[in-house]
Amino acid sequence: MKRTILSVTVVATLFSCNSVKDVNTSTLSQAATLLSSLSSNSTVQQITSLFSLLDTNNDNAINSTEAIGSVAENFNVLDTDSNSSLNLTELTGLLSLLK
């Protein structure tokens, strides 16, 4: 229940931001749901799906405006090369943070 409330809160907050006005709401909702379901037992395939959902401009990177939830909260930790974007390998680091 707590994760569902968090997911709804994240989506509602994002809808109020100008940077995500053009984002497909279904995609954003799917990303929030997938993110809230991740655990230390999650697979790289789930992270790959999350990456695809978050990469809204299809540039093969997640920037800080595309990140939501724990990805946004841990963006600087995950951005190991400090280039202000996350590639798939860096996003996979989220799994170690979930332990």
Secondary structure, 3 states (H helix, E strand, C coil): CHHHHHHHHHHHHHHCCHHHCCCCHHHHHHHHHHHHHCCCCCCHHHHHHHHHHHCCCCCCCEECCCCCHHHHHCHHHHCCCCCCEECHHHHHCHHHHCC
